[in-house]
């Protein structure tokens, strides 16, 4: 596997590839599968969903075939949620 690493910023949902790295990417065949990993130092909080919003309809309106895919892209923020620890989740 060939790796290219660089630092950049996301602007309006678009990741800009620095000029120095673009030439290296030109050798990649069109439609070739690639793997992208995004690391950030800041965890973004999910946007709270307005009360009464129909999430299933919103997923359909946005073209999602799977509601799980929709939730991955649009996580639901639940106030005062307590999460299981790794040990609690794996306890038998």
N, C-alpha and C positions, 0 to 999 in steps of 0.2 A: 504494500500500500504506500502511496506517495502522499506526503503531508505538506500542506502550506499553512503557515501560521502568521497571523498579523493582528494588529489592534486597529479597531475602527469604531464608529458610532452608528447607531440605528437611527435613521431619519424617516419619519412617516412609514415605519414598517419595512424600510428598504435598508439592506446591509450593503454599504459601499465597499468594493474591493479596491485597495490601494493600487495605483498605477504600476508599481513594481511587481505586484503579484498577478496582474491581468495577463501578462505574456505567458506565464507558467500555466495559466488556466486555458489558454488558447489551444494547447496540445490535447486537452480532454475532448474526446469525441462528443458530438451533439447527442443529447438524450442519454448519455452514459450515467449510470447510477453513481452518486457521490454521497458522502456522509458529512453532515455539518454539525459541529458541536459549538454551542454558544456558552461561554463562561462569563459571568458578570459578578461583580463584587457586591451588588445590591439586589436584595430580594424585593420584587415588586408585590405590593398587596393587591389582591383581586379587587376589581371594582364592584361595589355593592349593587345588587340587582334591585331595581325599583319594585315596591310592593305591588302585587297583582299582575306582574308580567308573566305571560305564558311562555315558559322556556321551551316547551316542545314545539309550539308554533314558531317561535323565534328561530329554533334550529332548522325547521323546515324552510322558513323564509330565507335563511342564509345558505340553503343548499346542502345541508348536512344529511347524509343517509343514515348516520349513526349518531344517536344522542350522546353516547360516550365520547365520540370525537368532538362533539360540540362542547361538552363539559370540560374536556381537556383544554380546548382553546379559550373557553370562557368559564373559568372556575367560579363556583358559587361561594360567596362569603357568608358564613353563618356566624352571627354574633355570639360571643361567649362559648365558642366551640372548644372542647377539650379533646385532644388527639391521644390515641393510644401510643405508648412507648413501643419500641421494637420488641421488648420482652413481653409486654402485654399482648401484642398482636400475634406473637408466635407461641404463646402459652397454650398448652393442651389440657 
